[in-house]
Amino acid sequence: MDLMQEIIARAKANKQRIVLPEGTEERTLKAADRLLADKVADIVLIGNPVEINKLTAKFNLNHIGEATIVDPQNHEKKAVYADLLFQLRQKKGMTPEKAAVLVEDPLFLACLMIKAGDADGEIAGAQNTTGNVLRPALQIIKTAPGINCVSGAFIMFTKKKEYGKEGILVFADCAVMPNPTAPELASIALATADTARNIVGLEPRVAMLSFSTKGSASHEMVDKVTEATRLAKEMAPDLKIDGELQADAALVEKVASLKAPDSDVAGKANVLVFPTLEVGNIAYKLVQRLGDAEAVGPILQGMAAPVNDLSRGCSVDDIYKMVAIASNQSIGLKAAKQKQ
């Protein structure tokens, strides 16, 4: 897990403002206390200040006082955020009255803070469903330019050092899009390459996976992957990406030399993009359980700013790691904007 220490070190070196809308949830508070103690990020907690202070005392937390605490019911920018929400959503039927109510919802408030430039990323999901976390994010923050869908990646820490970066690979989509179209799959490939670059710190070699390698089988599912690869190459000509490839051709140089000898990705892939959600989800869980690998994620990708969804069974350590990951995502997004 040396990579996780690198991710945390990068976050410390360029601290980002990460908002935690579940500010009165026990694991969230304990993670925030650790993050503040270790100076990983500037933390914004959304919740009733009196309740947060009581819980801080109850759990014997020593650093919550360093966080910015925002009361969703009563804070100085409430009217500004309500007006922002109205302006963003009025064509979808939003009224000032509805905005005044929704701005008190911590999940909406967190996204409005990011949209207004008052925070850089959000972590939520310890108490809320994925749908509840994503809905305001998609309505307010929206997807990044050129990306037409949100997807979920896992960083896989395997014991097979010969694959990826010393056994570390990035899998997607394992969490969001059930059956992406070819253009959506191309967007997922580009977003996953950014995740690999910004978080794992590697130069991505993206394999677009299928049950066929370079025309060895004919099927509409193979055609989708081939078309997605073509589109992704058009969108990012400098990206090392190839498909369609079977998993062994993507990872094993001996197999690649037989099945795809002219590919600069086959046999050396460190990013695996799956054709559907069911394949990606099954694959990461099999590698995790049968291969005794550690899976970190899901890391939501494709958003204009980092919004990461937690499992409701998450640990304090999970939240700590995801804040560090969101910080790295934010750093990478800002660097990309500066290059444009």
NUVOLUM-394389 format. One record per residue (C-alpha): residue number from 1; x, y, z; residue in three letters. Coordinates in steps of 0.001 Angstrom, whole numbers, padded with zeros to 6 digits, always signed. Layout:
BEGIN
<nufi resi="NUM" px="X" py="Y" pz="Z" resn="ala"/>
...
//
This chain:
BEGIN
<nufi resi="1" px="+000000" py="+000000" pz="+000000" resn="met"/>
<nufi resi="2" px="+002908" py="+002362" pz="-000643" resn="asp"/>
<nufi resi="3" px="+000711" py="+004007" pz="-003301" resn="leu"/>
<nufi resi="4" px="-001798" py="+005070" pz="-000661" resn="met"/>
<nufi resi="5" px="+000983" py="+006823" pz="+001221" resn="gln"/>
<nufi resi="6" px="+001967" py="+008594" pz="-002008" resn="glu"/>
<nufi resi="7" px="-001652" py="+009692" pz="-002516" resn="ile"/>
<nufi resi="8" px="-001815" py="+011037" pz="+001039" resn="ile"/>
<nufi resi="9" px="+001544" py="+012814" pz="+000632" resn="ala"/>
<nufi resi="10" px="+000358" py="+014516" pz="-002584" resn="arg"/>
<nufi resi="11" px="-002809" py="+015639" pz="-000800" resn="ala"/>
<nufi resi="12" px="-000809" py="+017085" pz="+002099" resn="lys"/>
<nufi resi="13" px="+001480" py="+018969" pz="-000293" resn="ala"/>
<nufi resi="14" px="-001442" py="+020744" pz="-002004" resn="asn"/>
<nufi resi="15" px="-004307" py="+020822" pz="+000462" resn="lys"/>
<nufi resi="16" px="-007797" py="+020868" pz="-001025" resn="gln"/>
<nufi resi="17" px="-011101" py="+021849" pz="+000592" resn="arg"/>
<nufi resi="18" px="-013193" py="+018700" pz="+000946" resn="ile"/>
<nufi resi="19" px="-016777" py="+018965" pz="+002162" resn="val"/>
<nufi resi="20" px="-018361" py="+016164" pz="+004224" resn="leu"/>
<nufi resi="21" px="-022148" py="+016673" pz="+004210" resn="pro"/>
<nufi resi="22" px="-022756" py="+013893" pz="+006758" resn="glu"/>
<nufi resi="23" px="-021100" py="+015975" pz="+009447" resn="gly"/>
<nufi resi="24" px="-022876" py="+014426" pz="+012429" resn="thr"/>
<nufi resi="25" px="-022178" py="+010803" pz="+011448" resn="glu"/>
<nufi resi="26" px="-019748" py="+009032" pz="+013805" resn="glu"/>
<nufi resi="27" px="-017318" py="+007534" pz="+011259" resn="arg"/>
<nufi resi="28" px="-017283" py="+010765" pz="+009267" resn="thr"/>
<nufi resi="29" px="-016396" py="+012810" pz="+012346" resn="leu"/>
<nufi resi="30" px="-013664" py="+010400" pz="+013399" resn="lys"/>
<nufi resi="31" px="-012185" py="+010404" pz="+009892" resn="ala"/>
<nufi resi="32" px="-012353" py="+014215" pz="+009776" resn="ala"/>
<nufi resi="33" px="-010488" py="+014392" pz="+013084" resn="asp"/>
<nufi resi="34" px="-007693" py="+012165" pz="+011722" resn="arg"/>
<nufi resi="35" px="-007522" py="+014061" pz="+008440" resn="leu"/>
<nufi resi="36" px="-007204" py="+017371" pz="+010277" resn="leu"/>
<nufi resi="37" px="-004625" py="+015973" pz="+012679" resn="ala"/>
<nufi resi="38" px="-002550" py="+014687" pz="+009740" resn="asp"/>
<nufi resi="39" px="-003145" py="+017892" pz="+007712" resn="lys"/>
<nufi resi="40" px="-004339" py="+015907" pz="+004682" resn="val"/>
<nufi resi="41" px="-007091" py="+018346" pz="+003657" resn="ala"/>
<nufi resi="42" px="-009059" py="+021376" pz="+004756" resn="asp"/>
<nufi resi="43" px="-012326" py="+019867" pz="+005971" resn="ile"/>
<nufi resi="44" px="-015798" py="+021410" pz="+005756" resn="val"/>
<nufi resi="45" px="-018406" py="+019663" pz="+007922" resn="leu"/>
<nufi resi="46" px="-022096" py="+020253" pz="+007242" resn="ile"/>
<nufi resi="47" px="-024308" py="+019785" pz="+010268" resn="gly"/>
<nufi resi="48" px="-025763" py="+021369" pz="+013361" resn="asn"/>
<nufi resi="49" px="-022816" py="+022938" pz="+015240" resn="pro"/>
<nufi resi="50" px="-024243" py="+022128" pz="+018672" resn="val"/>
<nufi resi="51" px="-024672" py="+018457" pz="+017762" resn="glu"/>
<nufi resi="52" px="-021206" py="+018307" pz="+016187" resn="ile"/>
<nufi resi="53" px="-019671" py="+019799" pz="+019344" resn="asn"/>
<nufi resi="54" px="-021509" py="+017290" pz="+021558" resn="lys"/>
<nufi resi="55" px="-020335" py="+014382" pz="+019421" resn="leu"/>
<nufi resi="56" px="-016806" py="+015779" pz="+019348" resn="thr"/>
<nufi resi="57" px="-016746" py="+015661" pz="+023149" resn="ala"/>
<nufi resi="58" px="-018423" py="+012241" pz="+023280" resn="lys"/>
<nufi resi="59" px="-015863" py="+010671" pz="+020907" resn="phe"/>
<nufi resi="60" px="-012962" py="+012577" pz="+022482" resn="asn"/>
<nufi resi="61" px="-011909" py="+014207" pz="+019199" resn="leu"/>
<nufi resi="62" px="-009226" py="+016852" pz="+019430" resn="asn"/>
<nufi resi="63" px="-009047" py="+018463" pz="+015975" resn="his"/>
<nufi resi="64" px="-012644" py="+019073" pz="+014829" resn="ile"/>
<nufi resi="65" px="-012255" py="+022688" pz="+015932" resn="gly"/>
<nufi resi="66" px="-009933" py="+023143" pz="+012929" resn="glu"/>
<nufi resi="67" px="-012750" py="+022278" pz="+010501" resn="ala"/>
<nufi resi="68" px="-015124" py="+024772" pz="+008929" resn="thr"/>
<nufi resi="69" px="-018585" py="+023892" pz="+010258" resn="ile"/>
<nufi resi="70" px="-021577" py="+024955" pz="+008182" resn="val"/>
<nufi resi="71" px="-025074" py="+024811" pz="+009684" resn="asp"/>
<nufi resi="72" px="-027387" py="+023945" pz="+006761" resn="pro"/>
<nufi resi="73" px="-030268" py="+025734" pz="+008445" resn="gln"/>
<nufi resi="74" px="-028482" py="+028975" pz="+009191" resn="asn"/>
<nufi resi="75" px="-025323" py="+030305" pz="+007540" resn="his"/>
<nufi resi="76" px="-024297" py="+033550" pz="+005906" resn="glu"/>
<nufi resi="77" px="-024325" py="+032298" pz="+002294" resn="lys"/>
<nufi resi="78" px="-027664" py="+030468" pz="+002438" resn="lys"/>
<nufi resi="79" px="-029482" py="+033001" pz="+000241" resn="ala"/>
<nufi resi="80" px="-026581" py="+033104" pz="-002239" resn="val"/>
<nufi resi="81" px="-026594" py="+029326" pz="-002639" resn="tyr"/>
<nufi resi="82" px="-030407" py="+029215" pz="-002931" resn="ala"/>
<nufi resi="83" px="-030261" py="+031771" pz="-005725" resn="asp"/>
<nufi resi="84" px="-027463" py="+029809" pz="-007438" resn="leu"/>
<nufi resi="85" px="-029602" py="+026655" pz="-007336" resn="leu"/>
<nufi resi="86" px="-032580" py="+028547" pz="-008761" resn="phe"/>
<nufi resi="87" px="-030458" py="+029982" pz="-011591" resn="gln"/>
<nufi resi="88" px="-028976" py="+026571" pz="-012438" resn="leu"/>
<nufi resi="89" px="-032267" py="+024671" pz="-012423" resn="arg"/>
<nufi resi="90" px="-035029" py="+027153" pz="-013294" resn="gln"/>
<nufi resi="91" px="-035399" py="+025701" pz="-016813" resn="lys"/>
<nufi resi="92" px="-036081" py="+022338" pz="-015141" resn="lys"/>
<nufi resi="93" px="-038903" py="+023778" pz="-013044" resn="gly"/>
<nufi resi="94" px="-036941" py="+025018" pz="-010049" resn="met"/>
<nufi resi="95" px="-038621" py="+027869" pz="-008186" resn="thr"/>
<nufi resi="96" px="-037134" py="+030191" pz="-005543" resn="pro"/>
<nufi resi="97" px="-039363" py="+028467" pz="-002983" resn="glu"/>
<nufi resi="98" px="-038107" py="+024978" pz="-003880" resn="lys"/>
<nufi resi="99" px="-034515" py="+026221" pz="-003906" resn="ala"/>
<nufi resi="100" px="-034944" py="+027694" pz="-000413" resn="ala"/>
<nufi resi="101" px="-035948" py="+024230" pz="+000848" resn="val"/>
<nufi resi="102" px="-033356" py="+022184" pz="-001061" resn="leu"/>
<nufi resi="103" px="-030475" py="+024436" pz="-000002" resn="val"/>
<nufi resi="104" px="-030992" py="+023100" pz="+003542" resn="glu"/>
<nufi resi="105" px="-030360" py="+019531" pz="+002330" resn="asp"/>
<nufi resi="106" px="-026666" py="+018843" pz="+003145" resn="pro"/>
<nufi resi="107" px="-026129" py="+016894" pz="-000103" resn="leu"/>
<nufi resi="108" px="-027428" py="+019784" pz="-002211" resn="phe"/>
<nufi resi="109" px="-025598" py="+022331" pz="-000076" resn="leu"/>
<nufi resi="110" px="-022274" py="+020489" pz="-000499" resn="ala"/>
<nufi resi="111" px="-022630" py="+020533" pz="-004300" resn="cys"/>
<nufi resi="112" px="-023590" py="+024210" pz="-004290" resn="leu"/>
<nufi resi="113" px="-020489" py="+025012" pz="-002254" resn="met"/>
<nufi resi="114" px="-018357" py="+023257" pz="-004868" resn="ile"/>
<nufi resi="115" px="-020169" py="+024988" pz="-007741" resn="lys"/>
<nufi resi="116" px="-019654" py="+028367" pz="-006067" resn="ala"/>
<nufi resi="117" px="-015930" py="+027693" pz="-005621" resn="gly"/>
<nufi resi="118" px="-016113" py="+027385" pz="-001832" resn="asp"/>
<nufi resi="119" px="-015026" py="+023716" pz="-001792" resn="ala"/>
<nufi resi="120" px="-013052" py="+021439" pz="-004128" resn="asp"/>
<nufi resi="121" px="-014686" py="+018049" pz="-003614" resn="gly"/>
<nufi resi="122" px="-017210" py="+016019" pz="-001649" resn="glu"/>
<nufi resi="123" px="-017312" py="+012635" pz="+000094" resn="ile"/>
<nufi resi="124" px="-020674" py="+011194" pz="+001155" resn="ala"/>
<nufi resi="125" px="-022581" py="+007940" pz="+001361" resn="gly"/>
<nufi resi="126" px="-021984" py="+006704" pz="+004917" resn="ala"/>
<nufi resi="127" px="-025652" py="+007491" pz="+005587" resn="gln"/>
<nufi resi="128" px="-027055" py="+008100" pz="+002095" resn="asn"/>
<nufi resi="129" px="-027732" py="+005949" pz="-000965" resn="thr"/>
<nufi resi="130" px="-025686" py="+006319" pz="-004143" resn="thr"/>
<nufi resi="131" px="-028745" py="+007777" pz="-005867" resn="gly"/>
<nufi resi="132" px="-029147" py="+010476" pz="-003236" resn="asn"/>
<nufi resi="133" px="-025450" py="+011370" pz="-003431" resn="val"/>
<nufi resi="134" px="-025332" py="+011456" pz="-007234" resn="leu"/>
<nufi resi="135" px="-028615" py="+013257" pz="-007942" resn="arg"/>
<nufi resi="136" px="-027600" py="+016738" pz="-006736" resn="pro"/>
<nufi resi="137" px="-024070" py="+016247" pz="-008069" resn="ala"/>
<nufi resi="138" px="-025351" py="+015584" pz="-011593" resn="leu"/>
<nufi resi="139" px="-027834" py="+018456" pz="-011383" resn="gln"/>
<nufi resi="140" px="-025409" py="+021042" pz="-009998" resn="ile"/>
<nufi resi="141" px="-021776" py="+020079" pz="-010647" resn="ile"/>
<nufi resi="142" px="-022454" py="+018047" pz="-013814" resn="lys"/>
<nufi resi="143" px="-019967" py="+016077" pz="-015897" resn="thr"/>
<nufi resi="144" px="-016583" py="+017331" pz="-017079" resn="ala"/>
<nufi resi="145" px="-016305" py="+018862" pz="-020580" resn="pro"/>
<nufi resi="146" px="-016203" py="+016163" pz="-023253" resn="gly"/>
<nufi resi="147" px="-017431" py="+013477" pz="-020832" resn="ile"/>
<nufi resi="148" px="-021010" py="+012287" pz="-021247" resn="asn"/>
<nufi resi="149" px="-021418" py="+009934" pz="-018312" resn="cys"/>
<nufi resi="150" px="-020291" py="+009217" pz="-014767" resn="val"/>
<nufi resi="151" px="-018543" py="+005938" pz="-014000" resn="ser"/>
<nufi resi="152" px="-016920" py="+004186" pz="-011073" resn="gly"/>
<nufi resi="153" px="-013319" py="+002946" pz="-010930" resn="ala"/>
<nufi resi="154" px="-011510" py="+000718" pz="-008456" resn="phe"/>
<nufi resi="155" px="-007805" py="+000767" pz="-007774" resn="ile"/>
<nufi resi="156" px="-006834" py="-002881" pz="-007457" resn="met"/>
<nufi resi="157" px="-003815" py="-003698" pz="-005289" resn="phe"/>
<nufi resi="158" px="-002872" py="-007240" pz="-006339" resn="thr"/>
<nufi resi="159" px="-000003" py="-009466" pz="-005294" resn="lys"/>
<nufi resi="160" px="+000990" py="-010032" pz="-008941" resn="lys"/>
<nufi resi="161" px="+003844" py="-007537" pz="-009302" resn="lys"/>
<nufi resi="162" px="+004331" py="-008411" pz="-012976" resn="glu"/>
<nufi resi="163" px="+001031" py="-006724" pz="-013915" resn="tyr"/>
<nufi resi="164" px="+000238" py="-003013" pz="-014048" resn="gly"/>
<nufi resi="165" px="+002341" py="-000823" pz="-011767" resn="lys"/>
<nufi resi="166" px="+003910" py="-003352" pz="-009401" resn="glu"/>
<nufi resi="167" px="+000588" py="-005199" pz="-009234" resn="gly"/>
<nufi resi="168" px="-001606" py="-002075" pz="-009186" resn="ile"/>
<nufi resi="169" px="-004278" py="-001725" pz="-011873" resn="leu"/>
<nufi resi="170" px="-007357" py="+000440" pz="-012402" resn="val"/>
<nufi resi="171" px="-010694" py="-001221" pz="-013285" resn="phe"/>
<nufi resi="172" px="-013807" py="+000533" pz="-014670" resn="ala"/>
<nufi resi="173" px="-016747" py="+000775" pz="-014873" resn="asp"/>
<nufi resi="174" px="-017552" py="-001316" pz="-011820" resn="cys"/>
<nufi resi="175" px="-020217" py="+000835" pz="-010181" resn="ala"/>
<nufi resi="176" px="-022484" py="+003067" pz="-012277" resn="val"/>
<nufi resi="177" px="-023355" py="+002448" pz="-015971" resn="met"/>
<nufi resi="178" px="-025133" py="-000899" pz="-016578" resn="pro"/>
<nufi resi="179" px="-024701" py="-001080" pz="-020354" resn="asn"/>
<nufi resi="180" px="-022838" py="+001923" pz="-021772" resn="pro"/>
<nufi resi="181" px="-023111" py="+002812" pz="-025443" resn="thr"/>
<nufi resi="182" px="-019946" py="+003051" pz="-027541" resn="ala"/>
<nufi resi="183" px="-019652" py="+006841" pz="-026963" resn="pro"/>
<nufi resi="184" px="-020240" py="+006350" pz="-023242" resn="glu"/>
<nufi resi="185" px="-017656" py="+003566" pz="-023113" resn="leu"/>
<nufi resi="186" px="-015169" py="+005883" pz="-024838" resn="ala"/>
<nufi resi="187" px="-015859" py="+008535" pz="-022165" resn="ser"/>
<nufi resi="188" px="-015362" py="+005933" pz="-019435" resn="ile"/>
<nufi resi="189" px="-011987" py="+005013" pz="-020968" resn="ala"/>
<nufi resi="190" px="-010801" py="+008648" pz="-020980" resn="leu"/>
<nufi resi="191" px="-012033" py="+009283" pz="-017435" resn="ala"/>
<nufi resi="192" px="-010346" py="+006109" pz="-016177" resn="thr"/>
<nufi resi="193" px="-007088" py="+007121" pz="-017843" resn="ala"/>
<nufi resi="194" px="-007298" py="+010420" pz="-015931" resn="asp"/>
<nufi resi="195" px="-007921" py="+008518" pz="-012690" resn="thr"/>
<nufi resi="196" px="-004855" py="+006359" pz="-013335" resn="ala"/>
<nufi resi="197" px="-002740" py="+009419" pz="-014119" resn="arg"/>
<nufi resi="198" px="-003974" py="+011687" pz="-011296" resn="asn"/>
<nufi resi="199" px="-004338" py="+009161" pz="-008484" resn="ile"/>
<nufi resi="200" px="-002126" py="+006173" pz="-009245" resn="val"/>
<nufi resi="201" px="+000549" py="+008354" pz="-010838" resn="gly"/>
<nufi resi="202" px="+001136" py="+006181" pz="-013874" resn="leu"/>
<nufi resi="203" px="+001082" py="+006764" pz="-017605" resn="glu"/>
<nufi resi="204" px="-002087" py="+004911" pz="-018614" resn="pro"/>
<nufi resi="205" px="-002118" py="+002017" pz="-021068" resn="arg"/>
<nufi resi="206" px="-005816" py="+001373" pz="-021551" resn="val"/>
<nufi resi="207" px="-007168" py="-002001" pz="-022649" resn="ala"/>
<nufi resi="208" px="-010747" py="-002065" pz="-023931" resn="met"/>
<nufi resi="209" px="-011777" py="-005569" pz="-022921" resn="leu"/>
<nufi resi="210" px="-014006" py="-008057" pz="-024704" resn="ser"/>
<nufi resi="211" px="-014284" py="-011809" pz="-025300" resn="phe"/>
<nufi resi="212" px="-012528" py="-011199" pz="-028630" resn="ser"/>
<nufi resi="213" px="-009049" py="-009990" pz="-029565" resn="thr"/>
<nufi resi="214" px="-008641" py="-008089" pz="-032830" resn="lys"/>
<nufi resi="215" px="-011546" py="-009711" pz="-034629" resn="gly"/>
<nufi resi="216" px="-011209" py="-013254" pz="-033295" resn="ser"/>
<nufi resi="217" px="-014986" py="-013264" pz="-032723" resn="ala"/>
<nufi resi="218" px="-017913" py="-011462" pz="-034331" resn="ser"/>
<nufi resi="219" px="-020736" py="-010053" pz="-032222" resn="his"/>
<nufi resi="220" px="-022507" py="-006756" pz="-031625" resn="glu"/>
<nufi resi="221" px="-020875" py="-006560" pz="-028178" resn="met"/>
<nufi resi="222" px="-017455" py="-006808" pz="-029825" resn="val"/>
<nufi resi="223" px="-018481" py="-004131" pz="-032331" resn="asp"/>
<nufi resi="224" px="-019391" py="-001806" pz="-029449" resn="lys"/>
<nufi resi="225" px="-015936" py="-002128" pz="-027891" resn="val"/>
<nufi resi="226" px="-014202" py="-001647" pz="-031241" resn="thr"/>
<nufi resi="227" px="-016219" py="+001496" pz="-031937" resn="glu"/>
<nufi resi="228" px="-015604" py="+002831" pz="-028408" resn="ala"/>
<nufi resi="229" px="-011864" py="+002349" pz="-028942" resn="thr"/>
<nufi resi="230" px="-012005" py="+004257" pz="-032227" resn="arg"/>
<nufi resi="231" px="-013925" py="+007126" pz="-030609" resn="leu"/>
<nufi resi="232" px="-011567" py="+007288" pz="-027638" resn="ala"/>
<nufi resi="233" px="-008548" py="+007497" pz="-029960" resn="lys"/>
<nufi resi="234" px="-010214" py="+010384" pz="-031822" resn="glu"/>
<nufi resi="235" px="-010927" py="+012187" pz="-028534" resn="met"/>
<nufi resi="236" px="-007446" py="+011622" pz="-027077" resn="ala"/>
<nufi resi="237" px="-004924" py="+010921" pz="-029880" resn="pro"/>
<nufi resi="238" px="-001963" py="+010805" pz="-027475" resn="asp"/>
<nufi resi="239" px="-003541" py="+008226" pz="-025156" resn="leu"/>
<nufi resi="240" px="-002158" py="+004681" pz="-025329" resn="lys"/>
<nufi resi="241" px="-005381" py="+002705" pz="-025811" resn="ile"/>
<nufi resi="242" px="-006238" py="-000437" pz="-027743" resn="asp"/>
<nufi resi="243" px="-009112" py="-002835" pz="-028230" resn="gly"/>
<nufi resi="244" px="-010835" py="-005047" pz="-028521" resn="glu"/>
<nufi resi="245" px="-008623" py="-007239" pz="-026319" resn="leu"/>
<nufi resi="246" px="-009241" py="-010290" pz="-024189" resn="gln"/>
<nufi resi="247" px="-008038" py="-009997" pz="-020607" resn="ala"/>
<nufi resi="248" px="-005086" py="-012345" pz="-021076" resn="asp"/>
<nufi resi="249" px="-003987" py="-010503" pz="-024227" resn="ala"/>
<nufi resi="250" px="-004196" py="-007217" pz="-022311" resn="ala"/>
<nufi resi="251" px="-002069" py="-008412" pz="-019390" resn="leu"/>
<nufi resi="252" px="+000251" py="-011233" pz="-020469" resn="val"/>
<nufi resi="253" px="+003071" py="-010356" pz="-022872" resn="glu"/>
<nufi resi="254" px="+003430" py="-013920" pz="-024163" resn="lys"/>
<nufi resi="255" px="-000270" py="-014065" pz="-025046" resn="val"/>
<nufi resi="256" px="-000170" py="-010532" pz="-026489" resn="ala"/>
<nufi resi="257" px="+002708" py="-011474" pz="-028814" resn="ser"/>
<nufi resi="258" px="+000484" py="-014172" pz="-030336" resn="leu"/>
<nufi resi="259" px="-002887" py="-012394" pz="-030371" resn="lys"/>
<nufi resi="260" px="-001997" py="-008710" pz="-030844" resn="ala"/>
<nufi resi="261" px="+001681" py="-008450" pz="-031828" resn="pro"/>
<nufi resi="262" px="+001411" py="-004900" pz="-033175" resn="asp"/>
<nufi resi="263" px="-000282" py="-003397" pz="-030111" resn="ser"/>
<nufi resi="264" px="+001554" py="-000979" pz="-027795" resn="asp"/>
<nufi resi="265" px="-000960" py="-001780" pz="-025032" resn="val"/>
<nufi resi="266" px="-001455" py="-005540" pz="-025224" resn="ala"/>
<nufi resi="267" px="+000602" py="-007357" pz="-022608" resn="gly"/>
<nufi resi="268" px="+001331" py="-004074" pz="-020805" resn="lys"/>
<nufi resi="269" px="-002114" py="-002729" pz="-019854" resn="ala"/>
<nufi resi="270" px="-002527" py="-001029" pz="-016490" resn="asn"/>
<nufi resi="271" px="-006100" py="+000227" pz="-017036" resn="val"/>
<nufi resi="272" px="-008847" py="-002290" pz="-017812" resn="leu"/>
<nufi resi="273" px="-012137" py="-000969" pz="-019200" resn="val"/>
<nufi resi="274" px="-014977" py="-003486" pz="-019169" resn="phe"/>
<nufi resi="275" px="-017781" py="-003555" pz="-021758" resn="pro"/>
<nufi resi="276" px="-020630" py="-003562" pz="-019218" resn="thr"/>
<nufi resi="277" px="-021169" py="-002948" pz="-015523" resn="leu"/>
<nufi resi="278" px="-021951" py="-006590" pz="-014780" resn="glu"/>
<nufi resi="279" px="-018596" py="-007692" pz="-016227" resn="val"/>
<nufi resi="280" px="-016660" py="-004994" pz="-014353" resn="gly"/>
<nufi resi="281" px="-018421" py="-005599" pz="-011054" resn="asn"/>
<nufi resi="282" px="-017999" py="-009373" pz="-011224" resn="ile"/>
<nufi resi="283" px="-014361" py="-009064" pz="-012300" resn="ala"/>
<nufi resi="284" px="-013246" py="-006754" pz="-009488" resn="tyr"/>
<nufi resi="285" px="-014992" py="-008877" pz="-006850" resn="lys"/>
<nufi resi="286" px="-013420" py="-012090" pz="-008191" resn="leu"/>
<nufi resi="287" px="-009953" py="-010541" pz="-008242" resn="val"/>
<nufi resi="288" px="-010553" py="-009154" pz="-004739" resn="gln"/>
<nufi resi="289" px="-011752" py="-012455" pz="-003236" resn="arg"/>
<nufi resi="290" px="-009955" py="-015183" pz="-005194" resn="leu"/>
<nufi resi="291" px="-006791" py="-013171" pz="-005813" resn="gly"/>
<nufi resi="292" px="-006654" py="-011740" pz="-002282" resn="asp"/>
<nufi resi="293" px="-006421" py="-008225" pz="-003734" resn="ala"/>
<nufi resi="294" px="-007416" py="-004971" pz="-002083" resn="glu"/>
<nufi resi="295" px="-010004" py="-002912" pz="-003945" resn="ala"/>
<nufi resi="296" px="-010113" py="+000842" pz="-003188" resn="val"/>
<nufi resi="297" px="-013206" py="+002622" pz="-004479" resn="gly"/>
<nufi resi="298" px="-015525" py="+003171" pz="-006124" resn="pro"/>
<nufi resi="299" px="-013906" py="+006381" pz="-007294" resn="ile"/>
<nufi resi="300" px="-016569" py="+008317" pz="-009177" resn="leu"/>
<nufi resi="301" px="-015099" py="+009763" pz="-012347" resn="gln"/>
<nufi resi="302" px="-016278" py="+012015" pz="-015116" resn="gly"/>
<nufi resi="303" px="-017608" py="+014758" pz="-012821" resn="met"/>
<nufi resi="304" px="-016508" py="+018382" pz="-013243" resn="ala"/>
<nufi resi="305" px="-015335" py="+018202" pz="-009595" resn="ala"/>
<nufi resi="306" px="-014714" py="+015183" pz="-007345" resn="pro"/>
<nufi resi="307" px="-017800" py="+013671" pz="-005726" resn="val"/>
<nufi resi="308" px="-017143" py="+010231" pz="-004275" resn="asn"/>
<nufi resi="309" px="-019759" py="+007861" pz="-002924" resn="asp"/>
<nufi resi="310" px="-019057" py="+005690" pz="+000111" resn="leu"/>
<nufi resi="311" px="-020504" py="+002325" pz="+000979" resn="ser"/>
<nufi resi="312" px="-022863" py="+002624" pz="+003948" resn="arg"/>
<nufi resi="313" px="-020746" py="-000086" pz="+005552" resn="gly"/>
<nufi resi="314" px="-017586" py="+002011" pz="+005173" resn="cys"/>
<nufi resi="315" px="-014952" py="+002340" pz="+007874" resn="ser"/>
<nufi resi="316" px="-013210" py="+005432" pz="+009232" resn="val"/>
<nufi resi="317" px="-010164" py="+004365" pz="+007240" resn="asp"/>
<nufi resi="318" px="-012234" py="+004150" pz="+004035" resn="asp"/>
<nufi resi="319" px="-013421" py="+007751" pz="+004477" resn="ile"/>
<nufi resi="320" px="-009874" py="+008925" pz="+005245" resn="tyr"/>
<nufi resi="321" px="-008555" py="+007300" pz="+002045" resn="lys"/>
<nufi resi="322" px="-011398" py="+008625" pz="-000109" resn="met"/>
<nufi resi="323" px="-010775" py="+012202" pz="+001069" resn="val"/>
<nufi resi="324" px="-007120" py="+011830" pz="+000059" resn="ala"/>
<nufi resi="325" px="-008186" py="+010389" pz="-003308" resn="ile"/>
<nufi resi="326" px="-010686" py="+013213" pz="-003893" resn="ala"/>
<nufi resi="327" px="-007915" py="+015700" pz="-003133" resn="ser"/>
<nufi resi="328" px="-005731" py="+014090" pz="-005805" resn="asn"/>
<nufi resi="329" px="-008634" py="+014178" pz="-008265" resn="gln"/>
<nufi resi="330" px="-009100" py="+017881" pz="-007580" resn="ser"/>
<nufi resi="331" px="-005392" py="+018600" pz="-007999" resn="ile"/>
<nufi resi="332" px="-005403" py="+016762" pz="-011320" resn="gly"/>
<nufi resi="333" px="-008541" py="+018529" pz="-012605" resn="leu"/>
<nufi resi="334" px="-007097" py="+021935" pz="-011732" resn="lys"/>
<nufi resi="335" px="-003805" py="+021094" pz="-013486" resn="ala"/>
<nufi resi="336" px="-005701" py="+019982" pz="-016603" resn="ala"/>
<nufi resi="337" px="-007691" py="+023222" pz="-016671" resn="lys"/>
<nufi resi="338" px="-004491" py="+025266" pz="-016496" resn="gln"/>
<nufi resi="339" px="-003148" py="+023441" pz="-019571" resn="lys"/>
<nufi resi="340" px="-006257" py="+024256" pz="-021619" resn="gln"/>
//
